[in-house]
Amino acid sequence: MARMFERLFVKLIVNANILTYSEEVGMEMFTYFPYSSGDCQSQKPVKIYELKDVHFLSKKRMQFTKFFPSKLSNFNGCPLKISIAPIKPYITLHPNEMGLKRISGIEGKLVELIAIKMNFSYEYHIYDSQHIGYVFPNLSTTGVFKELAEGRADFALGGTSCTHFRMRLLPCSKQYFMSKVRVMLKPGGHYTALEVLFYPFKIEAWLLLFSLVNIRILLKLLSKHLEVHQGFVQLLLIAWLLMIFFYRISFEGSYFKFLHNQPLKPLPSNAEEMKKQKYGVVSDLCHIRFKEYYIDLKIGVIKDFTLWETIEFIRDTNEKIAALVNIEILTYYLSKNTEERGNFLVIKDGMMLDPLLAS
């Protein structure tokens, strides 16, 4: 029986009972208390109920609080092992003079409050400062999730969220924060000298110019080959000159406004415009699950990139590529790199929510 409880504890199954029955003893119920005072991680069977004659079993005699005692409301000072991926701003490490590292950040403060509330101490292992790890479709694991699956940690922190594959392998806590995921891209590039020269000449402007040229040719034919009163021809010529003057003023005004404002090339504001402008989207493995929101776009996966490296990739690329990023991480990145605040834009539409929790 002790081995059965030992296996349950390795699988992080604490709330479990074992029923036994024999004619000599009757029915007995056993459980174990891995976080009892003075005996942490104990898998010793403890009898919590016995009934010699099962025929007398009734709802009135059944005490459910006795059958299912509370085990996780008070850890009695037992130490828990935490696997941490210090993803800022969720987890931040502060080394001291002795080489030890104090944790802070959103989840660091949360752990301190929970430890006081539930009466446990903790020791943490810093897995990696770059990757939190993954749970793949075949349920193979890396990073903090591997340490959880192998029983080397009791829970993990670092901006984790409970995806479909993680839920199949590991239990998750309730969400404590709703993170926002959006599409980020670089600001539009500057126009070339040729594009600046022909900027006001859109298709409508070209059609108007073509019409004015044809009108001038028509007036010339009217004055030479047709018997039309010269006063009428001159009146049409004056009207044509006024149209040319209006056309020229409009061109100069539009050109001046363009040069004065120094606009950048327009950027897409939603997935449909991204598709029209032939944008691609990249993502790390953590955020590729959001591709269903942009099913019409080609989304590439950067397997070895962290969220920070994805931001730097977009900053350095000259191609039409956007990225799925976490708004909180992007905000923290820009707060530490103020000189880069003009290097990124987030499109207005398409916000996705990512619940954060502890695994």
Beta strands, then each sheet from edge to edge (+ up, - down):
strand 1: 18-22
strand 2: 26-31
strand 3: 35-36
strand 4: 39-40
strand 5: 46-51
strand 6: 79-84
strand 7: 92-95
strand 8: 101-104
strand 9: 121-126
strand 10: 155-157
strand 11: 177-185
strand 12: 280-283
strand 13: 299-301
strand 14: 321-326
strand 15: 345-346
strand 16: 352-356
sheet 1: 1+ 2- 5+
sheet 2: 3+ 4-
sheet 3: 9+ 6+ 10+
sheet 4: 7+ 8-
sheet 5: 13+ 12+ 14+ 11- 15+
sheet 6: 13+ 12+ 14+ 11- 16+
end
